[in-house]
Structure formats: C-alpha cells, structure tokens
C-alpha cells in the first residue's frame, strides 16, 4: 500500500471512527444526573455558554456552582466535555465530597500532577501521590506542629509592624490607589519564607523570588481554561516561567547546601527556631547520612518551592478578600475593632506586648476568626480533582451506585459553600453563622479541603490572618478603588456583584485569587 493510499484510507476511516466514538460516549450519559445534554455537543456548548456569563479568567468552580443552581442539581452530577476535556463527576454535597476525601482518600486525577508538576516540580507534595506522597508528608508535617506555629507568631507580628503598617501608612498619606495583593504579598512572603527556609532573605533575594513566583503564577493563569489562546503569548509566558524556575532552583540549591553543611558540621543553631527545610534535611540525614544526592536535593527544591508559592499565595489572596469585605461592611469592621480592643488593648504598642507575652490569646478572637471563616466560605482558593482507585468503578452514595471509572471527580467546595440548604442566605457576608454552635455542619466548611490531603498549613494561615488583622484594622479605613457594581447579577447563585461588581468572581491562576490585584485605597481611621 502506497503512502497516498494509506492517507486516503485514514481520511475515509477517521470520520467513521469519530462518529462511532461519539455515539458510544454520549450514550454513557443517558441515565446519569446532569444538566441538559446534547447528543452532538454533550455539555460543551452549555459549558461555553456558562463561561460567557462571567468576566475572563473566572475560576472554574464558579461555573460548576452556576450549573448546579441553574439546573437544580443535587449531590452529584456529570459533565460530558468529550472530546475536548475529561468526563467530569462533580460532587456538590458535603457528604458526597467526603466519600473521596475523608471516608476514602482517592488518588489525584492525572491532570493535577501534570499541571502542578509543570509549575512547582514533579517531586513536590501537591503533585505527589501514593507512597511518594506519604513519604513527603512525613518529612514536612513536623514543620506545622503547634510548637512550630507558636515560634512563628512573634515573626508574624514583627513583620506586620515592620513591612505592612509602614506601607499602608504611606498609601493613607497620599490617598493613591494601590494593589493590596502586591503589598500583602510582601508581608506574607516574608513570614512564610522564615518558616519554610529559616533566616531572613535579603531584600534583593526576596524581590527577585517574588518576581519569579509571579512569572510562575502568570503562566499558570495562561494555561487555565478560557485563557492563553494566543500561542505567541503562551510561549513567551512559558519561557519566562522556565527562566524563573531555573533562577529559584539555583538559589534554593545553594541555600540548601549551606544549610546541609550547618547540620552535618554540627554548627546549626536551633535556638533561632527550626524551619521546615531543617526538618526535611534532618529526616534525609537520618535515612541516608552523608552528602545528599541530586535526587534528594531536587526533592527539597521542589517542596520548598511548593511551600513558598502555596503558603504565600492563598494567604495573600484571603487577606485581600477580608479587606475587600470589610470595606463593604462597616458594621463588621466596627465589631472586629471592638473585639481587638476588648481582648487585647486599644493601644497598638500594648497589643504587641500582650501578643509577645501571651500569644495564645489570639484564640479568644472569636469574631475575628468568624470573619476569616466567612471570607473563606465565599472565596475558597483551592480546587481538587480525584480519580478512582484501581479496581473501583463506582461511587456509593445514599444507597445509589454512581459510575466513577475514567471520571475526573471534583469535590466542588465552592458549590457546597453556596448551597442554601447548607448555608442559608449564602450570598450574605454573615460571620455570625460561625459563632452559633452546630449551625455549620462539620463537613460543610472545607476551604482547606478535608481528609488526609487537607492543607497542612491551614492553622498557620488562620493564625497569620488573625495577627495581621489585629495589628492593622483599627488603624485604617478601607475602600475598593475600581468597583463597578452591576445592576443585574451575572449568576443564579449569588448577588454579590450587585455590591462589589466583578470582584465577586475570583480569577483562576494556580489557585482562585482576587480580580485585578485587589486595587484599594486606605485612609487613617478616626
């Protein structure tokens, strides 16, 4: 058979093969819970129409929530995005989500390590699964023990006073608009870097690393759904990301070697605190004394990088959203200020002294904690995708058997958080719902996910946010600088955009973040 004959055969057979596959695939959805399904398009057109309701780069979870509410879907539903996307099984009830995160720990869907690995490294904890994940978890988890968190509380207070307060004071003096995301990032990164690698980075090194992390996140956004359609721009962002990763890896490799020599040489000073990197080096040395091989060094690099990016990104985003919500809710601002003065002191210097001598007193900031939780309910940053374990083809839920083989299984936190049967009046910013005992079901609030793969840094993030709020919100009034409130809501599940415009809908990057850098203005509180 000639090459020309073979090409003619392929051209003739391809449409037939595609048609057969189309029929076979679409029939799989015949009796499954789902939104309206087209035999030709599956859910491709429906999903595209939903995406068009929102501003560009909107987080995927917003689309799932919209579909669930618009078509009154409950518990579990399916999306057929063949041939352009994986078949999806979306879990929108708390107990349904728990089936793959708590009751059993389902493996990550293949797309997760592919995506995360391309950004942070294949050997990082977020990209790992199975035995590799367990090994990394054992190495990293000691860095998040209560004793480690306690040693970070003075650091958080110190960096807030040293970095954040002067920046806000300068902007309050000029009255100019600024990116709260950028200013908060400087603070949170200075805190998380001390916890992760120990010691202080020079101003130049910190600025360079933040710049490089931004290049990584910029690339992550370019490959998100509905983003990065221009191939030249995507290649440019990929190249910048590649160079950024190389610079970070080179810096961390040198830093790790110095730290390793301090450990092996016996001159490591633990009186200054033990970082997560120190815990990991000690664990590796105990298993294999002597010089670390390149594979072990790469494990350290990938995981330090993942902790720095993940630890600073989500906390920064949440802090921005808290400030945004406080700017729109003066009654909440007034109450959180009263609590800070009552539990600590009306005087900032005295507050710092109490924080230094009695750090555990932050646990008495119940309303502040409720504000943080309510913000995380409205704006959860994370996104998870799982797959079935080998030999398991179905998911059992409420006495029913749901086909799960070959599905991208998505426990959709956003949809759960906006379910009116779980959180009454879900669009309302109501911190008090977290003050009433048993009002919020234990499995319903899940911004850090639940189960074995829940975020290791959730207690650190909560403590950081409490301290930063304690030391700032009494000094400044806040205002969003670029809000255009809508006259009609974009979505069937929320009317927050009637108040805050498109800020109501998070942008997709490595995690869901504030739109447009969270542009704000601050003035001195009277």
C-alpha positions as CSV (number, residue, x, y, z in Angstrom):
1,X,0.0,0.0,0.0
2,X,1.4,3.4,-1.0
3,X,1.6,6.4,1.3
4,X,-1.1,8.1,-0.7
5,X,-3.4,5.1,-0.5
6,X,-2.8,5.0,3.3
7,X,-3.7,8.7,3.7
8,X,-6.9,8.2,1.7
9,X,-7.8,5.3,3.9
10,X,-7.2,7.3,7.1
11,X,-9.2,10.2,5.8
12,X,-12.1,7.9,5.0
13,X,-12.0,5.9,8.2
14,X,-11.4,8.9,10.6
15,X,-15.0,10.3,10.4
16,X,-16.5,6.9,10.8
17,X,-14.3,6.2,13.8
18,X,-15.2,9.6,15.3
19,X,-18.9,9.0,14.7
20,X,-18.8,5.6,16.4
21,X,-16.9,7.0,19.4
22,X,-19.3,9.9,19.6
23,X,-22.3,7.7,19.8
24,X,-20.7,5.3,22.3
25,X,-19.6,8.2,24.6
26,X,-22.8,10.2,24.5
27,X,-24.9,7.0,25.4
28,X,-22.9,6.7,28.6
29,X,-24.7,9.7,30.0
30,X,-28.3,8.6,29.2
31,X,-29.4,7.8,32.7
32,X,-27.0,9.9,34.7
33,X,-27.8,13.1,36.7
34,X,-26.7,16.0,34.6
35,X,-27.7,19.4,33.1
36,X,-29.5,19.3,29.6
37,X,-27.4,17.1,27.3
38,X,-26.9,17.4,23.6
39,X,-26.2,14.3,21.6
40,X,-23.9,16.3,19.3
41,X,-22.2,18.7,21.7
42,X,-22.6,16.9,25.0
43,X,-22.1,19.7,27.5
44,X,-19.5,21.6,25.5
45,X,-21.9,24.3,24.3
46,X,-23.7,24.5,27.7
47,X,-20.3,25.0,29.5
48,X,-19.2,27.6,27.0
49,X,-22.5,29.5,27.5
50,X,-22.0,29.5,31.2
51,X,-18.4,30.8,30.9
52,X,-19.7,33.7,28.8
53,X,-21.8,34.9,31.7
54,X,-18.6,35.8,33.6
55,X,-15.5,38.0,33.2
56,X,-12.4,36.5,31.6
57,X,-10.3,34.0,33.6
58,X,-13.0,33.3,36.1
59,X,-12.3,30.3,38.4
60,X,-13.7,27.0,37.2
61,X,-15.5,26.4,40.5
62,X,-17.8,29.3,39.7
63,X,-19.0,27.6,36.6
64,X,-19.8,24.3,38.4
65,X,-21.8,26.3,41.0
66,X,-23.7,28.1,38.3
67,X,-24.6,24.9,36.5
68,X,-25.7,23.2,39.8
69,X,-28.0,26.1,40.8
70,X,-29.4,26.9,37.3
71,X,-30.5,23.3,36.7
72,X,-31.3,22.5,40.3
73,X,-28.9,19.6,40.5
74,X,-28.2,17.9,43.9
75,X,-25.5,15.8,45.4
76,X,-23.7,14.5,42.3
77,X,-23.9,15.4,38.6
78,X,-21.9,14.7,35.5
79,X,-20.5,16.8,32.7
80,X,-19.7,15.4,29.2
81,X,-16.9,17.5,27.7
82,X,-15.6,14.9,25.2
83,X,-13.6,15.2,23.1
84,X,-12.0,18.4,24.4
85,X,-12.0,17.7,28.1
86,X,-12.1,14.8,30.6
87,X,-15.5,13.4,31.6
88,X,-16.3,15.0,35.0
89,X,-18.2,13.8,38.1
90,X,-19.0,16.9,40.3
91,X,-19.7,16.4,44.0
92,X,-21.7,19.3,45.4
93,X,-22.9,17.9,48.7
94,X,-20.6,17.8,51.8
95,X,-21.0,14.1,52.5
96,X,-20.6,13.3,48.8
97,X,-17.3,15.2,48.8
98,X,-16.2,13.3,51.9
99,X,-16.6,10.0,50.2
100,X,-13.4,10.7,48.1
101,X,-11.5,12.8,50.6
102,X,-12.3,11.5,54.1
103,X,-14.1,8.1,54.0
104,X,-11.5,7.1,51.4
105,X,-8.6,9.0,50.0
106,X,-9.0,8.8,46.3
107,X,-5.8,9.5,44.2
108,X,-5.2,12.7,42.4
109,X,-6.6,12.9,38.8
110,X,-3.7,12.7,36.3
111,X,-4.3,16.3,35.2
112,X,-3.3,17.6,38.7
113,X,0.3,16.3,38.9
114,X,0.7,17.2,35.2
115,X,-0.4,20.8,35.9
116,X,1.2,21.3,39.3
117,X,4.3,19.4,38.4
118,X,4.9,21.7,35.4
119,X,4.9,24.7,37.8
120,X,6.4,23.5,41.0
121,X,8.2,20.3,40.2
122,X,7.2,16.6,39.8
123,X,8.6,15.8,43.3
124,X,6.5,18.3,45.2
125,X,3.9,17.3,47.8
126,X,0.9,18.8,45.8
127,X,1.9,16.8,42.7
128,X,2.7,13.5,44.6
129,X,0.5,10.6,45.2
130,X,0.7,7.1,46.9
131,X,3.9,6.2,48.7
132,X,5.8,9.2,47.5
133,X,3.1,11.5,49.0
134,X,3.2,9.6,52.3
135,X,7.0,9.9,52.5
136,X,6.9,13.7,51.7
137,X,4.0,14.2,54.2
138,X,6.0,12.6,57.0
139,X,9.0,14.9,56.2
140,X,7.1,18.1,56.0
141,X,4.3,17.7,58.6
142,X,6.6,18.3,61.7
143,X,7.1,21.8,60.5
144,X,3.4,22.5,61.1
145,X,3.2,21.2,64.7
146,X,1.8,23.6,67.3
147,X,5.3,24.3,68.6
148,X,6.4,25.4,65.2
149,X,3.3,27.6,64.8
150,X,4.0,29.2,68.2
151,X,7.5,30.2,67.1
152,X,6.1,31.9,64.0
153,X,3.6,34.2,65.9
154,X,6.2,36.7,67.0
155,X,7.6,36.7,63.5
156,X,4.2,37.4,62.0
157,X,3.7,40.4,64.4
158,X,7.2,41.7,63.8
159,X,6.9,41.6,60.0
160,X,3.4,43.1,60.1
161,X,4.8,46.1,62.1
162,X,8.0,46.3,60.0
163,X,6.6,45.8,56.5
164,X,2.8,46.1,56.3
165,X,2.0,49.0,58.6
166,X,4.5,51.4,57.0
167,X,3.3,50.5,53.5
168,X,-0.4,51.2,54.5
169,X,0.6,54.4,56.3
170,X,2.4,55.6,53.2
171,X,-0.7,55.0,51.0
172,X,-3.0,56.5,53.6
173,X,-0.8,59.6,53.5
174,X,-1.0,60.0,49.7
175,X,-4.5,58.7,49.1
176,X,-3.5,56.9,46.0
177,X,-4.9,53.5,44.9
178,X,-2.6,50.5,45.1
179,X,-2.7,46.8,44.7
180,X,-3.4,45.3,48.0
181,X,-2.4,41.9,46.6
182,X,1.2,43.2,45.9
183,X,1.5,44.9,49.3
184,X,0.1,41.9,51.2
185,X,2.3,39.5,49.2
186,X,5.5,41.3,50.5
187,X,4.3,40.7,54.1
188,X,3.1,37.1,53.8
189,X,6.1,36.0,51.8
190,X,8.4,37.4,54.4
191,X,6.6,35.4,57.0
192,X,6.3,32.1,55.1
193,X,9.9,32.2,53.9
194,X,11.2,32.4,57.5
195,X,9.1,29.4,58.4
196,X,10.0,27.4,55.3
197,X,13.7,28.0,54.9
198,X,14.7,29.8,58.1
199,X,16.5,33.1,58.5
200,X,15.8,36.2,56.5
201,X,16.2,36.7,52.8
202,X,17.9,39.8,51.7
203,X,15.7,42.5,50.2
204,X,17.1,41.8,46.8
205,X,16.7,38.0,47.0
206,X,13.1,38.4,48.3
207,X,12.2,40.8,45.5
208,X,13.7,38.5,42.9
209,X,12.0,35.5,44.2
210,X,8.6,37.2,44.4
211,X,9.1,38.4,40.8
212,X,9.9,34.8,39.7
213,X,6.9,33.4,41.6
214,X,4.7,35.9,39.8
215,X,6.1,34.6,36.5
216,X,5.1,31.1,37.5
217,X,1.6,32.2,38.5
218,X,1.3,34.2,35.3
219,X,2.0,31.1,33.3
220,X,-0.5,29.1,35.4
221,X,-3.1,31.6,34.6
222,X,-2.3,31.5,30.9
223,X,-3.0,27.7,30.7
224,X,-6.2,27.9,32.7
225,X,-9.5,27.3,30.9
226,X,-10.5,30.1,28.6
227,X,-7.1,31.8,28.9
228,X,-4.0,32.0,26.8
229,X,-5.4,31.4,23.4
230,X,-2.6,33.4,21.7
231,X,0.2,30.9,21.1
232,X,2.9,33.5,21.0
233,X,1.9,35.0,24.3
234,X,1.6,31.5,25.8
235,X,5.1,30.6,24.6
236,X,6.5,33.8,26.0
237,X,4.9,33.2,29.4
238,X,6.2,29.6,29.3
239,X,9.7,30.8,28.6
240,X,9.6,33.4,31.4
241,X,8.2,30.7,33.7
242,X,11.1,28.4,32.7
243,X,13.7,31.0,33.4
244,X,12.0,31.9,36.7
245,X,12.0,28.2,37.8
246,X,15.7,27.9,36.9
247,X,16.6,31.0,39.0
248,X,14.6,29.8,42.0
249,X,16.1,26.3,41.7
250,X,19.6,27.7,41.5
251,X,19.1,29.9,44.6
252,X,17.5,27.1,46.6
253,X,20.2,24.6,45.7
254,X,22.9,26.9,47.0
255,X,20.8,27.7,50.1
256,X,20.1,24.0,50.8
257,X,23.8,23.1,50.5
258,X,24.7,25.8,53.1
259,X,22.0,24.6,55.4
260,X,23.1,20.9,55.0
261,X,26.7,21.8,55.9
262,X,25.5,23.5,59.0
263,X,23.6,20.4,60.1
264,X,26.4,17.9,59.2
265,X,29.1,20.2,60.6
266,X,27.4,20.4,63.9
267,X,27.1,24.2,63.9
268,X,23.4,24.5,63.2
269,X,21.9,26.9,65.7
270,X,18.4,25.6,66.6
271,X,17.9,28.3,69.2
272,X,16.7,30.6,66.4
273,X,14.0,28.1,65.5
274,X,13.8,25.1,63.2
275,X,12.5,25.6,59.7
276,X,10.6,23.1,57.5
277,X,13.8,22.8,55.4
278,X,15.7,21.9,58.6
279,X,13.1,19.2,59.4
280,X,13.4,17.8,55.9
281,X,17.3,17.8,55.9
282,X,17.3,16.1,59.3
283,X,14.9,13.4,58.1
284,X,17.0,12.8,55.0
285,X,20.2,12.7,57.0
286,X,18.7,10.1,59.4
287,X,17.8,7.9,56.5
288,X,21.0,8.3,54.5
289,X,23.8,10.0,56.4
290,X,26.3,11.9,54.3
291,X,26.1,14.2,51.3
292,X,22.6,14.5,49.7
293,X,22.5,13.1,46.1
294,X,21.0,15.2,43.4
295,X,17.7,13.4,43.5
296,X,17.3,14.2,47.2
297,X,18.3,17.8,46.6
298,X,15.6,18.1,43.8
299,X,13.0,16.7,46.3
300,X,14.0,19.5,48.7
301,X,13.9,22.2,46.0
302,X,10.5,21.1,44.6
303,X,8.9,21.1,48.0
304,X,10.4,24.3,49.4
305,X,9.3,25.9,46.1
306,X,5.8,24.5,46.5
307,X,5.6,25.6,50.2
308,X,6.7,29.1,49.3
309,X,4.3,29.5,46.4
310,X,1.3,27.8,48.0
311,X,1.9,29.2,51.5
312,X,2.1,32.8,50.4
313,X,-0.4,32.8,47.6
314,X,-3.5,31.5,49.2
315,X,-3.0,33.5,52.5
316,X,-2.3,36.7,50.5
317,X,-5.5,36.1,48.5
318,X,-7.6,35.5,51.6
319,X,-6.2,38.6,53.4
320,X,-7.1,40.7,50.3
321,X,-10.7,39.3,50.3
322,X,-11.1,40.0,54.0
323,X,-10.1,43.7,53.5
324,X,-12.4,43.9,50.5
325,X,-15.4,42.5,52.5
326,X,-14.6,44.8,55.5
327,X,-14.6,47.8,53.2
328,X,-18.2,46.9,52.2
329,X,-19.4,46.0,55.7
330,X,-18.7,48.8,58.2
331,X,-20.8,47.1,60.8
332,X,-18.5,44.1,60.7
333,X,-15.4,46.3,60.8
334,X,-16.8,48.1,63.9
335,X,-17.4,44.8,65.7
336,X,-14.0,43.3,64.8
337,X,-12.3,46.5,66.1
338,X,-14.2,46.3,69.4
339,X,-13.2,42.7,69.8
340,X,-9.5,43.6,69.3
341,X,-9.6,46.4,71.9
342,X,-11.6,44.2,74.4
343,X,-9.5,41.1,74.1
344,X,-6.1,42.8,73.8
345,X,-5.9,46.6,74.2
346,X,-7.0,49.8,72.5
347,X,-3.3,50.8,72.2
348,X,-1.2,49.2,69.4
349,X,2.0,49.1,71.4
350,X,0.2,47.4,74.4
351,X,-1.4,45.0,71.9
352,X,2.0,44.0,70.7
353,X,3.3,43.4,74.2
354,X,0.4,41.2,75.1
355,X,0.8,39.3,71.9
356,X,4.5,38.8,72.8
357,X,3.8,37.5,76.3
358,X,0.5,35.7,75.7
359,X,0.5,34.5,72.1
360,X,-2.3,32.0,72.7
361,X,-4.6,34.9,73.5
362,X,-5.4,35.1,69.7
363,X,-7.7,32.1,70.2
364,X,-10.0,34.4,72.1
365,X,-10.6,36.4,68.9
366,X,-13.8,34.5,68.1
367,X,-15.4,37.1,65.9
368,X,-12.2,37.7,64.0
369,X,-11.9,34.0,63.4
370,X,-15.6,34.0,62.2
371,X,-14.8,36.8,59.8
372,X,-11.9,34.8,58.3
373,X,-14.0,31.7,58.0
374,X,-16.9,33.5,56.4
375,X,-14.5,35.1,53.9
376,X,-13.0,31.7,53.1
377,X,-16.5,30.4,52.6
378,X,-17.3,33.0,50.0
379,X,-13.9,32.9,48.4
380,X,-12.3,29.4,48.7
381,X,-9.0,29.4,47.0
382,X,-8.4,25.7,46.4
383,X,-9.5,23.2,43.8
384,X,-9.2,19.4,43.9
385,X,-9.7,16.7,41.3
386,X,-9.5,13.0,42.1
387,X,-9.9,9.6,40.3
388,X,-11.0,6.2,41.3
389,X,-8.6,3.7,42.8
390,X,-7.7,0.7,40.7
391,X,-10.5,-1.9,40.7
392,X,-13.1,0.6,41.9
393,X,-15.6,1.5,39.1
394,X,-18.4,3.2,41.1
395,X,-19.0,5.6,44.0
396,X,-21.6,4.5,46.5
397,X,-23.7,7.4,47.9
398,X,-27.1,7.3,49.7
399,X,-27.7,3.8,48.5
400,X,-27.1,4.6,44.9
401,X,-24.2,3.5,42.7
402,X,-22.6,6.2,40.5
403,X,-20.3,5.3,37.6
404,X,-16.9,6.7,38.5
405,X,-14.4,4.9,36.3
406,X,-12.4,7.3,34.0
407,X,-14.1,10.3,35.5
408,X,-12.4,13.5,36.8
409,X,-14.0,13.5,40.2
410,X,-14.4,17.1,41.5
411,X,-15.4,17.8,45.2
412,X,-16.6,21.3,44.5
413,X,-16.1,23.3,47.6
414,X,-17.5,26.5,46.0
415,X,-20.8,24.9,45.2
416,X,-21.1,23.4,48.7
417,X,-20.3,26.8,50.3
418,X,-23.1,28.5,48.2
419,X,-25.7,25.8,48.8
420,X,-28.7,27.5,50.6
421,X,-29.6,24.2,52.3
422,X,-26.2,24.1,53.9
423,X,-25.5,27.8,54.4
424,X,-28.8,29.8,54.5
425,X,-28.6,33.1,52.5
426,X,-25.3,32.0,51.0
427,X,-24.6,35.4,49.3
428,X,-24.7,37.3,52.6
429,X,-21.5,38.1,54.4
430,X,-22.5,36.8,57.8
431,X,-19.6,35.9,60.2
432,X,-22.1,35.3,63.0
433,X,-23.1,32.0,61.3
434,X,-19.7,30.6,62.6
435,X,-20.4,31.8,66.2
436,X,-23.5,29.7,66.7
437,X,-22.7,26.1,67.9
438,X,-23.6,23.4,65.4
439,X,-25.0,25.9,62.9
440,X,-22.4,25.0,60.3
441,X,-22.2,21.2,59.6
442,X,-18.7,19.9,60.3
443,X,-18.2,18.6,56.8
444,X,-19.6,21.7,55.0
445,X,-16.9,24.3,55.5
446,X,-13.9,23.0,53.6
447,X,-11.7,25.8,52.1
448,X,-8.6,23.8,53.0
449,X,-10.3,20.5,51.9
450,X,-10.7,17.7,54.4
451,X,-9.1,14.3,55.0
452,X,-5.6,13.1,54.7
453,X,-4.7,15.6,51.9
454,X,-6.1,18.6,53.7
455,X,-3.8,21.7,53.6
456,X,-1.0,21.2,56.1
457,X,-0.7,25.0,56.6
458,X,-4.3,25.8,57.5
459,X,-3.6,26.5,61.2
460,X,-0.7,28.7,60.2
461,X,-2.8,30.6,57.7
462,X,-5.5,31.2,60.3
463,X,-3.0,32.4,62.9
464,X,-1.3,34.7,60.4
465,X,-4.6,36.3,59.4
466,X,-5.7,36.8,63.0
467,X,-2.5,38.6,63.9
468,X,-2.3,40.8,60.8
469,X,-5.9,41.9,61.3
470,X,-5.3,42.5,65.0
471,X,-2.4,44.9,64.2
472,X,-4.0,46.7,61.2
473,X,-7.8,47.1,61.0
474,X,-8.1,49.6,63.9
475,X,-5.7,52.0,62.2
476,X,-7.1,52.2,58.7
477,X,-10.4,52.6,56.8
478,X,-10.6,50.6,53.6
479,X,-12.1,51.3,50.2
480,X,-12.2,49.3,47.0
481,X,-10.8,51.5,44.2
482,X,-12.1,50.0,41.0
483,X,-15.6,48.6,41.7
484,X,-18.4,48.9,39.2
485,X,-21.4,47.4,40.9
486,X,-23.7,45.6,38.5
487,X,-27.4,46.4,38.1
488,X,-28.3,42.7,37.4
489,X,-26.5,39.7,38.8
490,X,-24.4,37.6,36.5
491,X,-25.1,34.3,38.3
492,X,-28.1,32.4,39.7
493,X,-26.3,31.6,42.9
494,X,-25.2,35.0,44.2
495,X,-26.0,38.7,44.0
496,X,-22.6,39.8,45.5
497,X,-21.8,41.5,42.2
498,X,-24.6,44.0,42.9
499,X,-22.4,45.2,45.7
500,X,-18.9,44.6,44.5
501,X,-19.1,44.1,40.8
502,X,-16.8,41.5,39.2
503,X,-14.7,41.3,42.4
504,X,-17.3,38.8,43.4
505,X,-15.8,36.3,40.9
506,X,-12.3,35.0,41.6
507,X,-9.7,34.8,38.9
508,X,-8.1,31.4,38.1
509,X,-4.4,31.0,38.5
510,X,-2.6,28.3,40.5
511,X,-5.5,29.0,42.9
512,X,-8.5,31.2,42.8
513,X,-7.4,34.8,43.6
514,X,-8.8,38.4,43.7
515,X,-9.5,40.0,40.4
516,X,-7.2,42.8,39.1
517,X,-4.8,42.7,42.0
518,X,-7.4,43.9,44.6
519,X,-7.0,47.6,44.0
520,X,-7.8,49.6,47.1
521,X,-7.4,52.9,48.9
522,X,-6.8,53.4,52.7
523,X,-7.3,56.3,55.0
524,X,-6.4,56.8,58.6
525,X,-9.2,55.6,60.9
526,X,-10.6,58.4,63.1
